[in-house]
Amino acid sequence: MWRDDSFVGRHGTDSAAAGLLPQWLEPFVLPSGSRDPLGLQAPAERLVNEVLPGLTVFTYRAGYYGFLSWAIRTVNGMARNALPPRTSRREMVHALERALVLCEFIHHGAEDNSCSLLGQRSKPRVLSDRHGNRYSVPKSILKNQDSAGSFRLFATSLVSLGLVEEATELAADGFLPFQLTLLGDALANAFERRVDPRLTAFAMDERTEARDTLCAWGKELCFSSIAHHARYRDLVLRGLFLGNSHEAEKRYKTVRHLFAEALLRMADGAVPVDNLNEDDAAILEDDVQGVGISNIDVVLHFYGRPPREDFRTLQALAAFELLSIGLTGIFRAAVAAVESGRKADLTRLTNTICLSGALGSVWQTPMDRAKPPTVKKLVSDLKLAEGREIDANEAAQLSGALLLRILRDPLLPSVRDILMQTTRGPMELVDRCLLPRMELPLCRVLPDLLIAMTERHELVSERKGRRRWLFVEGGALVRDDPRPMGLGLHALRFPQLGSLARDLRLREEDLRNA
């Protein structure tokens, strides 16, 4: 509200008043329906937060940590009258980010996309919007920078790395709700050494600057090189792995294991992000990629290792992700069946799945005597690493065999206590419908499993305030409001870790010498 009026006019807002509004109340446009009909994402997040806390699917460039530390200090240090009229400090950070992106784009040129930043898709438009041989700061690089810009997407990570501390009381006076720690202040200094003093003024107004000047600024700020500077690199590494914090210790242990198992390696090729949860999918506007390590490689590697105490959390994560693929693959066939008709008879659907591939005998043999292929073979046949979707019924047959393989392998008992603590809801499907009935074949227990999954889906939908996709009526599944459903891993963070490691030229000896 204005001090002298009852509403905020359409022509602008009071920056101090804007600072009072919590940013997490912003209404984001989510995809229709749920991408997570069985409620598997939240348990997966709890597990991955035990191995890579503070990292997300968005935290893939080490340069953002220095940029944001510097930007927060710079913007919060500005006097109110130094800000452009009706510009909040948050909007000023966005302007600095747009200026940074412009300089990076000009430095690399139109054809070089090796140094990707948030807003990369806007590169052709940004580079074409010039005035002769001069550029001004682009009006936008993202459709919604409030939700998809670095300030929001890296906020949790900045806290986790010990670079900033939350200070919500600052928002009442129009400041950004963060205070830099000593480590964050040192990192801001390291970044500032690469910043031309004219950049801030350039970001604040609509003046133009010569292309050669911006190219020179971009060369100094380039995210592919800035993290190689010793001082900057050491400070980011301290926050990520070497700091005196519980979360840094967890990341350190995970990275040590990845190096020891030859999984973390520097590579030029990029791997795509696995399935995103609905919130991340709504925010993501670019194809964020990581390098050198894929989620599926990590999952299969640690699942395939003999149970080990120091691997237990990583192996619990791997077992849960594979169980989730199995459950999701079967439920996806049920969704596809009601999509093609109003009802799907449970007996008919079961028979269709049993006959849809080469593993019919596995489905018709008692589970405690069946011999399904290996996990690696089943995952390969599901085409997850290729990003392809096979027929829903064939995928369901493979997914059921995958569930059976996990139930028969020695890893699950060794991590069962962790899964029961963190993933109780999904594990109850296994405990209720499969484990007590191992003397029966999969084709006999599938109808009850489908009913249990549908009941869980209804509870998940109610909890999320979403319309259910289907429901049980007698011996059939009945269509309500089904949505397209993908099959894959959850939003793990190993490619993003690989990208950070590449930026920082992380070596195993960096950890050994800590």
SVG drawing of the C-alpha trace seen along z (x, -y; Angstrom):
<svg xmlns="http://www.w3.org/2000/svg" viewBox="-18 -10 65 81">
<polyline fill="none" stroke="black" stroke-width="0.4" points="0.0,0.0 1.1,-3.5 1.5,-5.7 -1.2,-8.0 -3.5,-5.7 -5.3,-2.4 -3.8,-0.5 -0.7,-0.1 -1.2,-1.8 -0.5,0.1 2.3,-2.3 4.7,-1.0 5.3,0.1 6.9,-1.3 10.2,0.7 10.0,0.7 6.4,2.0 7.5,4.6 10.2,5.8 7.6,6.6 5.9,9.2 7.4,12.7 8.7,13.8 7.6,17.4 4.0,16.2 4.5,15.4 1.9,17.5 3.9,19.7 2.1,21.2 2.4,25.0 1.7,27.6 -1.9,28.9 -2.2,32.0 0.6,33.6 3.9,35.0 4.1,37.1 0.8,39.0 2.2,41.5 3.9,38.9 7.4,40.3 9.2,36.9 9.2,35.8 10.8,39.0 13.4,38.8 14.2,35.2 14.7,36.3 17.2,39.0 19.1,36.8 19.4,34.1 21.3,36.6 24.0,36.9 24.0,33.6 22.3,31.0 22.1,27.5 22.5,28.4 19.5,28.4 18.8,29.1 19.6,25.4 22.9,25.0 25.1,26.0 27.6,23.0 30.1,22.1 30.3,18.5 26.8,17.7 28.0,18.1 30.5,15.2 28.2,13.1 25.3,13.3 27.5,12.7 28.8,9.6 25.4,8.5 23.7,8.9 26.4,6.8 26.4,4.2 22.7,3.8 22.1,3.8 24.9,1.2 23.1,-1.3 21.4,-4.2 17.6,-4.4 18.1,-7.5 20.8,-5.8 18.4,-3.2 16.5,-4.0 13.0,-5.3 10.5,-2.7 13.1,0.1 13.4,2.6 16.7,4.0 15.6,7.4 14.9,5.9 18.4,4.3 20.0,7.8 18.0,8.9 19.4,6.0 22.9,6.9 22.3,10.5 21.0,9.3 24.1,7.1 26.3,10.1 24.5,12.3 24.8,9.7 28.6,9.4 29.0,13.2 27.0,13.5 29.0,10.9 32.3,12.4 31.5,15.8 29.6,14.8 26.5,16.2 27.8,19.7 29.6,20.6 27.2,22.1 29.9,23.8 29.4,21.4 25.7,21.7 23.9,19.4 20.3,19.1 18.6,17.3 20.7,19.0 17.8,19.4 17.5,15.7 21.0,15.3 20.0,14.8 17.4,12.1 19.8,10.4 22.7,10.2 20.4,9.0 19.1,6.1 21.8,3.6 22.2,-0.1 24.9,0.0 27.9,1.4 26.5,0.6 24.2,2.5 22.0,1.6 21.1,4.0 18.3,6.3 14.9,5.8 14.6,9.5 16.5,12.7 13.8,15.0 10.0,14.9 9.9,14.5 13.2,13.6 11.6,13.4 11.0,17.2 13.7,18.4 16.5,16.0 19.7,16.9 18.7,14.9 15.8,17.2 17.2,20.5 20.5,20.2 19.1,18.7 19.0,22.0 22.4,23.0 24.0,19.8 22.8,20.4 23.9,24.1 27.4,23.1 27.7,20.7 27.9,17.6 24.9,15.8 22.6,15.9 18.9,15.3 17.9,11.9 14.2,11.5 14.0,8.4 15.9,6.5 13.0,6.8 10.9,4.5 13.3,1.7 13.4,2.7 16.7,4.6 17.4,8.1 16.8,10.6 20.4,11.8 23.5,10.9 26.9,12.0 29.0,14.2 32.8,13.7 33.2,16.4 30.5,14.8 32.2,11.4 35.6,12.8 34.0,14.5 32.3,11.2 35.7,9.5 37.2,12.2 34.4,11.7 34.6,7.9 38.3,8.0 37.0,9.1 34.2,6.5 34.7,3.3 33.4,0.5 31.3,-0.8 29.2,2.3 26.8,1.4 26.1,-2.0 25.5,-0.4 23.0,2.0 21.1,-0.8 20.1,-2.9 19.2,-2.7 22.5,-4.0 24.4,-2.0 28.0,-0.7 30.4,0.2 30.5,3.9 34.3,4.1 33.9,2.8 31.2,5.3 33.2,8.1 36.2,7.2 34.0,7.1 32.6,10.5 36.0,12.0 36.9,11.0 33.6,12.3 33.3,15.5 32.0,18.3 34.2,20.8 37.3,19.0 36.5,17.1 36.3,20.2 39.9,21.1 41.3,18.1 43.0,19.6 41.4,17.2 37.9,17.6 38.2,21.3 39.5,21.9 36.6,20.0 33.9,21.8 35.5,25.2 35.5,24.2 31.8,23.5 30.9,26.6 33.0,29.3 35.5,28.0 33.6,25.8 32.9,26.5 29.2,27.4 27.1,30.5 25.9,30.0 29.4,29.4 30.5,32.6 27.8,34.6 28.7,33.2 32.4,33.9 31.7,37.6 29.6,38.0 32.3,36.5 35.0,38.6 32.9,41.7 32.3,40.6 36.0,40.0 36.9,43.3 34.4,45.2 35.7,43.4 32.3,41.8 33.3,38.1 35.3,37.3 35.8,34.3 34.1,34.7 33.2,32.5 29.8,34.1 26.6,33.0 23.9,35.2 20.3,34.2 18.5,33.5 16.3,36.5 12.6,36.0 11.9,32.8 9.2,32.5 6.3,30.3 7.6,27.2 11.0,27.4 9.5,27.9 7.3,24.8 10.4,22.7 12.9,24.1 13.0,22.1 16.3,23.3 17.8,26.8 20.0,26.8 22.6,29.4 25.5,30.9 28.6,32.7 30.7,35.7 28.3,37.8 24.8,38.9 22.1,39.7 21.4,43.2 25.1,44.1 25.3,43.2 22.1,45.1 23.1,48.2 26.7,48.2 25.8,48.0 22.9,50.4 25.3,52.9 28.0,52.6 27.8,55.1 26.1,53.5 28.6,51.3 28.1,49.2 29.8,46.1 27.6,46.4 24.3,46.9 22.7,43.6 23.8,43.6 22.6,47.2 19.3,46.4 18.8,43.6 19.6,46.0 17.2,48.6 14.4,46.1 14.9,44.6 14.7,48.1 11.7,49.1 10.1,45.8 10.7,46.6 9.0,50.0 6.0,48.6 5.7,45.7 6.0,47.9 3.1,50.1 0.9,47.1 1.6,45.5 0.0,48.5 -3.1,48.0 -3.2,44.3 -2.8,45.1 -5.6,47.7 -8.2,45.3 -7.0,42.6 -8.0,44.8 -11.4,45.7 -13.6,44.7 -12.9,47.9 -10.1,50.5 -10.9,53.9 -8.2,55.0 -8.1,58.6 -8.0,57.6 -5.2,55.0 -3.2,57.6 -3.4,60.1 -2.4,57.4 0.7,56.5 1.7,60.1 1.5,60.7 3.1,57.4 6.8,58.4 9.3,61.1 9.0,61.5 5.6,63.2 7.1,66.3 8.7,64.1 5.2,62.7 3.6,66.1 6.2,67.8 6.0,67.5 8.0,64.5 10.2,66.4 11.3,68.7 11.1,66.3 14.4,65.3 14.1,61.8 17.0,60.2 19.5,57.9 18.6,54.4 21.0,53.0 19.4,55.0 15.9,54.0 16.8,50.4 18.5,50.5 15.4,52.1 13.2,49.3 15.3,46.9 15.6,44.4 19.1,43.2 18.0,42.6 15.1,40.4 12.7,42.6 9.3,43.9 8.3,47.4 4.8,48.8 3.1,48.4 2.2,52.0 5.6,53.3 7.2,50.8 4.9,52.1 6.0,55.7 9.7,54.6 8.8,52.4 7.2,55.3 10.2,57.5 12.4,54.6 10.4,54.6 10.8,58.3 14.6,58.1 15.0,55.5 12.9,57.6 15.2,60.6 18.5,58.8 20.6,58.5 20.7,54.7 17.1,53.9 17.4,55.6 20.6,53.7 19.0,50.2 15.5,51.1 15.7,49.1 16.7,45.9 13.8,46.4 11.3,47.0 12.3,43.7 12.4,41.6 10.1,43.2 7.5,45.0 4.5,44.3 5.9,45.8 7.5,48.6 4.1,49.6 3.0,50.5 5.8,53.0 5.2,54.3 1.5,54.6 1.2,56.1 4.4,57.8 6.7,59.0 4.1,61.0 3.0,62.8 6.2,63.9 4.9,67.4 2.5,66.0 3.3,64.8 3.3,61.2 0.2,61.6 -1.8,62.7 -0.8,59.8 -0.9,57.1 -4.7,56.3 -4.2,55.7 -1.1,53.6 -3.0,51.5 -5.8,50.9 -3.3,49.9 -1.5,47.5 -4.7,45.9 -5.8,45.4 -2.4,43.8 -2.8,41.6 -6.2,40.4 -4.6,39.5 -1.7,37.7 -4.1,35.8 -6.2,34.7 -3.1,33.6 -1.9,31.5 -5.4,30.1 -5.4,31.7 -8.1,33.6 -7.5,37.4 -6.6,39.1 -8.6,42.3 -10.3,44.3 -11.4,47.8 -14.9,49.0 -15.5,52.7 -13.1,54.7 -12.1,51.8 -10.2,48.5 -12.3,45.6 -11.2,42.5 -11.5,39.2 -8.9,36.6 -5.8,38.5 -2.7,36.6 0.4,37.5 2.9,39.3 6.6,39.8 8.9,42.5 12.3,41.9 14.4,40.9 13.5,38.0 15.3,34.7 18.7,35.8 21.7,33.5 24.7,35.5 25.1,33.8 24.9,30.4 27.7,31.5 29.7,32.6 29.3,29.2 30.4,27.4 33.4,29.8 34.3,28.9 34.0,25.2 36.3,25.5 38.6,28.1 38.0,30.2 40.6,32.9 40.6,35.8 43.7,34.3 41.7,31.2 39.8,33.4 42.8,35.4 44.7,32.2 41.7,30.8"/>
</svg>
